[in-house]
Amino acid sequence: MILQQLVNGLTLGSLYALIALGYTMVYGVLMMINFAHSEIFMAGAFVSLLMYGRLGALAPPEALSLSIVGGAAASAILALAMERLAYRPLRRSSRLTPLISAIGVSLVLQNAVFLYSDQSLAYPQGIAIHQFTIGGVQINSLQCLILGVALSLMIALHVFVNKTRLGTAIRATAQDPSTASLMGISVNGIIALCFLIGGALGGVAGGLNGLYYGSIKYNMGFVPGLKAFTAAVVGGIGNIAGAMWGGFILGILESLAAGLIPNGSEWKDVISFAILVGILLFRPEGLFGTHVPDKV
């Protein structure tokens, strides 16, 4: 039973980790929580569903792959537009102002999709699902696909941020935007790039989430978005590796609670947010973050 819940938790945690990376990248360079990121995740799912319906001439696996890529691209563009229109003009304002703007953008996007459809929409399977039993643990090909795609994207992001010139520019901007600007780095361009990458990862997570659960809805981003934010805080918000590990930790703990505690499925959300409160109280820098004292 425990091993089965670990497998389920890894699948769920990989989705949380992909969404959490969007939160942590934006926070790393702007020190701002983009609460509209959950709607980026939702938009990716809806765009991928619409694209799948237009690609009926292709075989289902190819149509599904292209639709998820298209959803990721649309989410990336939406995140970029969000940064340019809703956040950049407020960058010199108090920290509360962009937070309110983020909540406003979230409500606008959610209600825009609500006008399109206020009901749950079936998300196509697209691929044949095969079941495997390994050591008494049931694993299906969809879980392997979700975990494989998520891990591949996380590794690619880790390599990009730590081994490329643009990645060095991202880390420099996150550490000290003013000095980075003096060194010739386009701070605005780097911030836009972080929104672009985070939006694309959120869009992929939206498509995979629809594929995993079989349906999508206009408010589907609310709870996963909060849990991904929890995962980012658990790992150490602003820490890319921490967001990845935080997603997996939260997914595993949630699955273990749902499977091992009586009526655990009703308590799993409470447990997730109790973890958030505990981290904020006892280790606010997160499990993998480091405490940096303020300069005087």
C-alpha positions as CSV (number, residue, x, y, z in Angstrom):
1,M,0.0,0.0,0.0
2,I,2.8,2.4,0.9
3,L,4.7,1.8,-2.3
4,Q,1.5,2.3,-4.3
5,Q,0.9,5.6,-2.7
6,L,4.6,6.6,-3.3
7,V,4.0,6.0,-7.0
8,N,0.8,8.0,-7.0
9,G,2.6,10.7,-5.0
10,L,5.5,11.0,-7.5
11,T,3.0,11.5,-10.3
12,L,1.1,14.1,-8.4
13,G,4.2,15.8,-7.1
14,S,5.7,16.1,-10.6
15,L,2.6,18.2,-11.6
16,Y,3.0,20.4,-8.5
17,A,6.7,20.8,-9.2
18,L,6.1,22.0,-12.7
19,I,3.7,24.7,-11.5
20,A,5.9,25.6,-8.5
21,L,8.8,26.4,-10.8
22,G,6.7,29.2,-12.3
23,Y,6.1,30.7,-8.9
24,T,9.8,30.3,-7.8
25,M,11.3,31.8,-11.0
26,V,9.2,34.9,-10.8
27,Y,9.8,35.3,-7.1
28,G,13.5,34.8,-7.6
29,V,13.9,37.8,-9.8
30,L,11.0,40.1,-8.7
31,M,10.4,39.0,-5.1
32,M,6.8,38.9,-6.0
33,I,4.2,36.1,-5.7
34,N,2.4,35.7,-9.1
35,F,-0.9,34.4,-7.9
36,A,-2.2,34.6,-11.4
37,H,0.1,31.7,-12.3
38,S,-2.7,29.2,-11.4
39,E,-4.7,30.6,-14.3
40,I,-1.7,30.2,-16.6
41,F,-1.9,26.5,-15.7
42,M,-5.7,26.5,-16.4
43,A,-5.2,28.3,-19.7
44,G,-2.7,25.8,-20.9
45,A,-5.2,23.0,-20.3
46,F,-8.0,24.8,-22.2
47,V,-5.8,25.8,-25.2
48,S,-4.5,22.2,-25.5
49,L,-8.0,20.9,-25.5
50,L,-9.1,23.4,-28.2
51,M,-6.0,22.5,-30.3
52,Y,-6.7,18.8,-30.0
53,G,-10.2,19.3,-31.4
54,R,-8.6,21.0,-34.5
55,L,-6.0,18.3,-35.1
56,G,-8.5,15.5,-35.8
57,A,-6.7,14.6,-39.0
58,L,-3.6,13.4,-37.1
59,A,-3.3,10.2,-35.1
60,P,-4.3,10.7,-31.4
61,P,-0.8,10.5,-29.9
62,E,0.6,13.1,-32.3
63,A,-2.4,15.3,-31.9
64,L,-2.1,15.1,-28.1
65,S,1.6,15.9,-28.2
66,L,1.1,18.9,-30.5
67,S,-1.8,20.2,-28.5
68,I,0.1,20.1,-25.2
69,V,3.0,21.9,-26.9
70,G,0.6,24.5,-28.3
71,G,-1.0,24.9,-24.8
72,A,2.5,25.5,-23.3
73,A,3.3,28.1,-26.0
74,A,-0.1,29.9,-25.4
75,S,0.6,29.9,-21.7
76,A,4.1,31.3,-22.2
77,I,2.7,34.1,-24.4
78,L,-0.1,34.8,-21.9
79,A,2.5,35.0,-19.0
80,L,4.6,37.3,-21.1
81,A,1.7,39.6,-21.8
82,M,0.7,39.5,-18.1
83,E,4.2,40.7,-17.1
84,R,4.3,43.5,-19.7
85,L,0.8,44.9,-19.0
86,A,0.0,44.1,-15.4
87,Y,3.4,43.9,-13.5
88,R,6.1,45.9,-15.3
89,P,4.2,49.3,-14.9
90,L,3.9,48.6,-11.1
91,R,7.5,47.5,-10.5
92,R,8.5,50.6,-8.6
93,S,5.3,50.5,-6.5
94,S,5.0,49.0,-3.0
95,R,5.0,45.2,-2.9
96,L,1.3,45.1,-2.1
97,T,0.4,46.8,-5.4
98,P,1.6,44.0,-7.8
99,L,0.1,41.4,-5.5
100,I,-3.3,43.0,-5.9
101,S,-2.7,43.3,-9.6
102,A,-1.9,39.5,-9.7
103,I,-5.2,38.7,-7.9
104,G,-7.1,40.9,-10.4
105,V,-5.5,39.3,-13.4
106,S,-6.4,35.9,-11.9
107,L,-10.0,36.8,-11.5
108,V,-10.2,38.3,-15.0
109,L,-8.7,35.1,-16.6
110,Q,-10.8,32.8,-14.6
111,N,-14.1,34.6,-15.4
112,A,-13.1,34.9,-19.1
113,V,-12.9,31.1,-19.3
114,F,-16.1,30.9,-17.2
115,L,-17.9,32.8,-20.0
116,Y,-16.6,30.2,-22.5
117,S,-17.7,27.2,-20.4
118,D,-18.9,27.0,-16.8
119,Q,-19.0,23.2,-16.9
120,S,-16.3,20.6,-16.7
121,L,-15.1,19.5,-20.1
122,A,-13.9,16.0,-20.9
123,Y,-10.2,15.9,-21.8
124,P,-9.4,13.3,-24.5
125,Q,-7.3,10.3,-23.5
126,G,-5.3,10.5,-26.7
127,I,-3.0,7.5,-25.9
128,A,-3.5,3.9,-25.0
129,I,-2.9,3.3,-21.3
130,H,-1.2,0.0,-20.3
131,Q,-1.0,-1.3,-16.8
132,F,2.1,-2.8,-15.2
133,T,2.6,-4.6,-11.9
134,I,6.0,-4.4,-10.4
135,G,6.6,-5.9,-7.0
136,G,2.8,-5.7,-6.3
137,V,2.7,-2.0,-7.2
138,Q,0.5,-1.0,-10.1
139,I,1.9,1.5,-12.5
140,N,0.4,2.6,-15.8
141,S,2.0,4.1,-18.9
142,L,0.3,7.5,-18.3
143,Q,2.0,7.9,-14.9
144,C,5.3,7.0,-16.5
145,L,4.6,9.6,-19.3
146,I,3.8,12.4,-16.8
147,L,6.8,11.6,-14.6
148,G,9.1,11.3,-17.6
149,V,8.0,14.6,-19.2
150,A,8.2,16.5,-15.9
151,L,11.6,15.1,-15.0
152,S,12.9,15.9,-18.5
153,L,11.7,19.5,-18.3
154,M,13.1,20.0,-14.8
155,I,16.5,18.6,-15.8
156,A,16.5,20.8,-18.9
157,L,15.7,23.9,-16.8
158,H,18.3,23.0,-14.2
159,V,21.0,22.7,-17.0
160,F,19.8,25.9,-18.7
161,V,19.9,28.0,-15.5
162,N,23.3,26.6,-14.3
163,K,25.2,25.9,-17.5
164,T,24.3,28.6,-20.0
165,R,25.0,32.4,-20.4
166,L,21.3,33.2,-20.1
167,G,21.1,31.1,-17.0
168,T,24.0,33.0,-15.5
169,A,22.2,36.3,-16.4
170,I,19.1,35.0,-14.6
171,R,21.0,34.1,-11.5
172,A,22.8,37.5,-11.6
173,T,19.5,39.3,-11.9
174,A,18.0,37.4,-9.1
175,Q,20.9,38.2,-6.9
176,D,21.3,41.9,-7.6
177,P,19.3,43.5,-10.5
178,S,21.0,46.9,-10.2
179,T,24.5,45.4,-10.5
180,A,23.4,43.0,-13.3
181,S,22.1,46.0,-15.2
182,L,25.5,47.8,-14.8
183,M,27.2,44.7,-16.2
184,G,25.2,45.0,-19.4
185,I,22.4,42.5,-18.6
186,S,18.9,43.5,-19.8
187,V,17.0,43.1,-16.6
188,N,13.6,43.6,-18.2
189,G,14.5,41.0,-20.8
190,I,15.5,38.5,-18.1
191,I,12.4,39.1,-16.1
192,A,10.3,38.5,-19.3
193,L,12.2,35.3,-20.0
194,C,11.5,34.0,-16.5
195,F,7.8,34.7,-17.0
196,L,8.0,33.0,-20.4
197,I,9.7,29.8,-19.1
198,G,7.4,29.7,-16.0
199,G,4.3,30.1,-18.2
200,A,5.4,27.3,-20.6
201,L,6.0,24.9,-17.7
202,G,2.6,25.8,-16.2
203,G,1.0,25.2,-19.6
204,V,2.6,21.7,-19.9
205,A,1.4,20.9,-16.4
206,G,-2.2,22.0,-17.3
207,G,-2.3,19.6,-20.3
208,L,-0.8,16.8,-18.3
209,N,-3.3,17.5,-15.5
210,G,-6.2,17.3,-17.9
211,L,-4.8,14.0,-19.3
212,Y,-4.4,12.5,-15.8
213,Y,-7.8,13.4,-14.4
214,G,-9.8,13.3,-17.7
215,S,-11.5,16.7,-17.3
216,I,-10.8,20.4,-17.0
217,K,-12.8,23.4,-15.6
218,Y,-12.4,27.1,-15.5
219,N,-11.5,27.0,-11.7
220,M,-9.2,24.0,-12.0
221,G,-6.1,26.1,-11.2
222,F,-7.1,27.3,-7.8
223,V,-6.3,24.3,-5.6
224,P,-3.3,23.0,-7.6
225,G,-2.0,26.6,-7.7
226,L,-2.1,26.9,-3.9
227,K,-0.5,23.6,-3.4
228,A,2.2,24.4,-5.9
229,F,2.8,27.6,-4.0
230,T,3.0,25.5,-0.9
231,A,5.5,23.2,-2.6
232,A,7.6,26.2,-3.6
233,V,7.6,27.5,0.0
234,V,8.4,24.0,1.3
235,G,11.5,23.7,-1.0
236,G,12.5,27.4,-0.5
237,I,10.8,29.9,-2.7
238,G,13.2,31.4,-5.2
239,N,15.2,28.1,-5.2
240,I,14.6,26.2,-8.5
241,A,15.9,22.8,-7.1
242,G,13.9,23.4,-4.0
243,A,10.7,23.9,-6.0
244,M,11.3,20.6,-7.7
245,W,11.9,18.7,-4.4
246,G,9.1,20.6,-2.7
247,G,6.6,19.4,-5.3
248,F,7.6,15.8,-4.9
249,I,7.6,16.0,-1.1
250,L,4.1,17.5,-1.1
251,G,2.7,15.1,-3.6
252,I,4.1,12.1,-1.7
253,L,2.8,13.3,1.7
254,E,-0.6,14.1,0.2
255,S,-0.9,10.6,-1.4
256,L,0.3,8.9,1.8
257,A,-2.3,10.8,3.8
258,A,-5.1,9.9,1.3
259,G,-4.2,6.2,1.4
260,L,-3.2,5.5,4.9
261,I,-5.3,7.8,7.1
262,P,-9.0,7.0,7.6
263,N,-11.0,9.4,5.4
264,G,-7.6,10.7,4.2
265,S,-9.0,11.9,0.9
266,E,-11.1,14.4,2.9
267,W,-8.1,15.5,5.0
268,K,-5.3,15.7,2.3
269,D,-5.9,19.4,1.6
270,V,-5.8,20.2,5.3
271,I,-2.6,18.3,5.7
272,S,-1.0,20.1,2.7
273,F,-1.8,23.6,4.1
274,A,-0.8,22.5,7.6
275,I,2.6,21.7,6.2
276,L,2.7,25.3,4.7
277,V,1.9,26.8,8.1
278,G,4.5,24.6,9.8
279,I,7.2,25.6,7.3
280,L,6.4,29.3,7.6
281,L,6.6,29.0,11.4
282,F,9.7,26.9,11.9
283,R,11.7,27.3,8.7
284,P,10.4,30.2,6.6
285,E,13.4,29.9,4.2
286,G,12.2,26.4,3.2
287,L,13.9,23.0,3.5
288,F,16.4,23.7,0.8
289,G,16.6,27.5,1.0
290,T,19.2,29.5,2.9
291,H,18.7,32.4,5.3
292,V,20.3,35.5,4.0
293,P,20.5,38.3,6.6
294,D,19.5,41.8,5.5
295,K,22.3,44.2,4.8
296,V,22.5,47.2,7.1
